[in-house]
């Protein structure tokens, strides 16, 4: 797979699909499958069986979304942005192309 430019706890915006335009925080990333789980994005209903721990019923579950449909969200410009790598104090950091802010 391609290099995952999205990391856990990043704020991202969805660029295409049924959830296009929604923003959320990344909960987890699976670079091998090329997917991520984002809070409040790609939510589906799931029927859960009652167990000792859970009451069961129909719950809302966040499903994985492809990384190619996600873009890092720049809060300063209020839109998606591409990332580039830069140097800051001798360390490699991710920098927003639009605003120049480090992530």
C-alpha positions in Angstrom: 0.0 0.0 0.0 1.0 3.6 -0.3 2.5 5.5 2.7 -0.2 6.4 5.2 -0.2 10.2 5.5 -3.0 9.9 8.0 -2.2 9.1 11.6 -4.1 8.4 14.8 -5.7 11.5 16.4 -5.4 13.6 13.2 -8.4 15.7 12.2 -9.5 14.7 8.7 -12.1 15.6 6.1 -13.8 13.1 3.8 -13.4 14.1 0.1 -15.8 11.7 -1.6 -18.5 9.2 -1.0 -21.7 9.4 1.1 -19.9 11.1 4.0 -18.2 13.7 1.8 -17.5 17.0 3.6 -17.7 15.6 7.1 -14.8 16.0 9.5 -13.7 13.9 12.4 -10.8 12.6 14.5 -9.1 9.4 13.4 -9.5 6.6 16.0 -7.3 4.0 14.3 -5.4 3.3 11.0 -4.8 0.0 9.3 -2.0 0.8 6.7 -1.9 -2.8 5.5 -5.6 -2.7 4.4 -5.4 1.1 3.6 -8.4 2.0 5.9 -9.1 4.1 8.9 -11.9 4.5 11.4 -13.0 8.1 11.9 -15.4 9.4 14.6 -18.8 10.2 13.2 -18.0 9.2 9.7 -19.3 6.1 7.8 -21.7 5.2 10.6 -23.8 2.1 10.0 -26.6 0.3 12.0 -25.6 -3.1 13.4 -27.8 -5.6 15.2 -26.1 -6.8 18.3 -27.0 -10.0 20.3 -27.7 -9.5 24.0 -24.9 -10.8 26.2 -23.9 -10.4 29.9 -22.0 -7.3 29.1 -24.2 -5.6 26.5 -28.0 -5.1 26.4 -28.1 -5.8 22.6 -30.4 -4.2 20.1 -29.5 -2.0 17.1 -26.4 0.1 17.6 -24.5 2.7 15.5 -21.0 1.5 14.5 -18.3 3.4 12.7 -17.0 1.4 9.9 -13.6 1.7 8.2 -13.2 4.1 5.3 -10.4 4.1 2.6 -7.4 6.3 3.2 -7.6 7.6 -0.4 -11.0 9.3 0.6 -9.5 11.1 3.5 -7.5 14.3 3.6 -5.8 16.1 6.6 -8.0 19.0 7.8 -6.4 22.4 8.2 -8.4 24.3 10.9 -6.8 27.7 9.9 -8.0 27.5 6.3 -11.1 25.4 7.1 -10.4 23.0 4.3 -8.5 19.9 3.4 -4.8 20.2 2.8 -1.9 18.1 1.4 1.1 17.4 3.6 4.8 17.8 3.0 7.8 17.0 5.2 10.0 19.6 6.6 12.7 20.1 9.2 12.1 21.7 12.6 14.9 21.7 15.1 16.6 18.8 13.3 13.4 16.6 13.4 11.3 15.6 10.4 7.8 17.0 10.8 4.6 17.1 8.7 3.8 20.6 7.4 0.5 21.8 5.8 1.0 23.0 2.2 -1.7 25.6 2.4 -1.0 27.3 5.7 2.6 26.1 6.6 1.5 25.0 10.0 3.1 21.9 11.5 1.0 18.9 12.6 
